[in-house]
Amino acid sequence: MDNLWRDEDAEHVVEAYALKGVNRDLALRTYTTRLLGGEPRLVLHGGGNTSVKTQMQDLLGDTYEVLCVKGSGWDMGTIEPAGLPAVKIAPLLKSRKFEKLSDEDMVTLLRANLIDISAPNPSVEALLHAFLPHKFVDHTHSTAILAIADQAESRAMSEKLFGKKMGFVPYIMPGFALAKAAAEVFEQDPSVEGLILDKHGIFTFGETAKQAYDRMIHYVTLAEDHVRRNGRPPFTPAALPKTLATPAEIAPMLRGAVAFDRGEGRYDRMVSVFRTSPAILDFVNAAEVEDMAARGVSTPDLSIRIKTGPMVLPAPAADDLASYRAVIDARVAAFVNDYTRYFQENDARDDLKRIMLDPMPRLTLVPGLGMFGHGRTLKDADIAADVGEMWIEAARDAESVGRFQPVSRPDLFDLEYWSLEQAKLAGARPKPFTGQVALVTGGAGAIGAAVAKAFAAEGAHVVVLDLDGERAAAVAKTVGNQSIGLACDVTDPMSVRAAFEKTVETYGGVDIVVSNAGAAWESPIATMDDALLRKSFELNFFAHQSVAQNAVRIMKEQKTGGVLLFNASKQAVNPGAKFGAYGLPKAATLFLSRQYALEHGADHIRVNAVNADRIRSGLLNDAMIENRAAARGLSVKDYMGGNLLGLEVTADDVARAFVHQALAERTTADVTTVDGGNIAAAMR
């Protein structure tokens, strides 16, 4: 592993942070923490921790010896000094005399001694850092180290490889007991330069930031070299179908199968991301892949991300896709049953009252293709996939030099259902559309952008489609929530199909589709050019049909229902003079929505329409507003407020109506009027 320390970079960091009042110790601690956190083979997504012992003043100006240790929730790769909260060290050292200290009391002790009470909770391994005497302490979950630690003979292998330079700590769950045990191992031989924690990872330490970091890189490199020199090919390639299905073909099936069914048509959906590489394929194509997956995760903290380990599917044959969903369902059911049994057996070991987490897999291995990460958000799905890649590396390397034997299931359960870890999860409250994917056509226009923003605000990942791809991307960036913008000509069925395929590629499927794109042309009906009417029907009717066909195709594969929403118009029920080119296809689209509701209610796909009028947008621009107002002898204000309420209706009002329809779980074939009140356009 490359050593990334650079003296000039370190000094630049020290100088930059000095201008912000950060001392040299903490600046160098931040620098090397980022070096470690930037390497996924060492730590991933909040894993690992580091510390430095230094001096700081409190609000009153009193100086204390403190431990600055990584705070909960901070990522080592992007950490700032604020992510290393300072804790008075003397009270922490006094706690070592206790025989036991509960996790809750440990957190209380740490928080009670923060220099800044608004700082994040210090790492659950803060006491381990405190009990070691060194100024700088580094901890990672190196995959190469885990290849040694995840062995039945891990102690013997570690001692043979590292000699007396590294201490060895038997597996103990993180917390007070581990902190005491690690300190005792160090004190048995204070000459050691670090500690190997069985089934867990590695600690190194030193009197300078560079020394602790150098030692981490050195011992990780020794482990890497050992695997490289002594590793044997651990797997036998399995036979695969002659022709494989594509990831896009199975993604909606898989995504639907791993949605947690809460009954009554309600699902906790997840986003799915696909990964593949030569290393992933070598692993998933092995005859031993199911056995490897059943052995568990390479380090216990991964249970928070991928539970007890991955689910494995059989390779999908291209000529047998019709029956593959049943295979997926069976594998998911087996995973759920196994996880439920794991929970029940381990929960019964004591009298604590726990609530089982949802039992769905977070990582799926597919021979011939690669792997899928699943999560309630795209970020969580990406994390699961990242963790999966590092799990594969650690498991493969462990098997190549011995036998991959990670932590036992009872020990894994203790960490997955650890009260401190559960507290982190309890703080994450889902929004109404968390885990759902919404697609909006005409998304760069006023109404489309408002709809995209409204759905993203309620937790959905949004796919913004527009003829202008740059504007669509800009809207997606504005609405946030890891949404994407794509160019799409909704009058071109191939373009529509490609946009839905990209949606599946990005998120695994789609749950809510708002068919919104449209345009209006003015012309007297009797003298209208047929080409204009046909053009309007292509955009204002047939495009809606093309979008709906693709939406239903994917929703039926997912089997978790869905929502299909159409932007109709007041013109569909209350035509205006010279607006026939617009009103006629809109009337057809209104009845199109009812046809889909009629035919796909049995698929639990709800289909509704919003009937809006006089909304400022690209369709009803300032010039058209002035023209229509003048035709009625009204001011622009009176024209736009020409309704029962006397108020102008906005794109945001339309967006809220679409959100309401998506949330109305028992409503389909509905038309919601958003026009401020127009009796002539009222549906009933």
Buried (B, 14 or more C-beta within 10 A) or exposed (E): BEEBBEEEEBBEBBEEBEEEEBBBBBBBBBBBBBBBBBBBBBBBBBBBBBBBBBEBEBEEEEEBEBBBBBBBEBBBBEBEBBBBBBBBBEEBBEBBEEEEBEBEEBBEBBBEBBBEEEBBBBBBBBBBBBBBBBBBBBBBBBBBBBBBBBBEEBBEBBBEBBEEBBBBBEBBBBBBBBBBBBBEBBEEEEEBBBBBBBBBBBBBBBEBBBBBBBBBBBBBBBBBEBBEEEBEEBBEEBEBBEEBBBBBBBBBBBBBBBBBEEEEEEBBBBBBBBBBEEEBBBBBBBEBBBEBBEBBBBBBBBBBBBBBBBBBBBBBBEEEBEEBBEBBBEBBEEBBEBBEEBBEEBBEEEEEEEEEBBBBBBBBBBBBBBBBBBBBBBBBBBBBBBBBBBBBBBBBBBBBBBEBBBBEBEBBBBBBBBEBBBBBEEEEEEEEBBBBBBBBBBBBBBBBBBBBBBBBBBBBBBBBBBBBBEBBBBBBEBBEBBBBBBBBBBBBBEBBBBBBBBBBBBBBBBBBBBBBBBBBBBBEBEEBEEEBBEBBBBBBBBBBBBBBBBBBEBBBBBBBBBBBBBBBBBBBBBBBEBBBBBBBBBBBBBEBBBEBBEEBBEBBBBBBBBBBBBBBBBBBEEEBBEEBBEEEEBEBEEBBBBBEEEEBBBBBBBBBBBBBBBEBEEBBBBBBBBBBBBEEBBEE
